[in-house]
Amino acid sequence: MQLADNSHYRAGAYARNILMYLDKYAYTPPIILPDTGMKSSRAFDIQKPVKKSYSGIKLYPNPAYNYVVVELLKGNVTGAKVEIIDNNGKQVFSMELPAKTQQIVLPLKTLSKGLYLVKIEYEGTIVGTEKLTILK
């Protein structure tokens, strides 16, 4: 357990994998953001209050440019599906979250500028929704 907690090298990763397999260790991998040459967001003034959607997920940065980090606030779920829906209600992106994942980086290069809805669904139940603004 001590090796799994204190080592970021191969031995620590091996120890974490064994302990996770035995359900004796919960590990949240760090988020590795894309290279620094990519724009992600810029500061802007909010002129009126923004209403939040169902708070089961968190998106950042928002507004976004090339990628967005989706964080699941309700704990680790296996088999959850993340969807991005455009203004017309059309699903433009869908992906199943990897096992025991709480955060994932979604690429936005193929999506155009606009307002979208990010939705996470698990076993037919909507875990969370959040508005996403993409600026290009």
Secondary structure as GFF3:
##gff-version 3
##sequence-region A 1 136
A	DSSP	alpha_helix	2	6	.	.	.	ID=ss1
A	DSSP	alpha_helix	10	21	.	.	.	ID=ss2
A	DSSP	beta_strand	57	60	.	.	.	ID=ss3
A	DSSP	beta_strand	67	72	.	.	.	ID=ss4
A	DSSP	beta_strand	81	85	.	.	.	ID=ss5
A	DSSP	beta_strand	91	96	.	.	.	ID=ss6
A	DSSP	beta_strand	103	107	.	.	.	ID=ss7
A	DSSP	beta_strand	114	122	.	.	.	ID=ss8
A	DSSP	beta_strand	125	134	.	.	.	ID=ss9
###
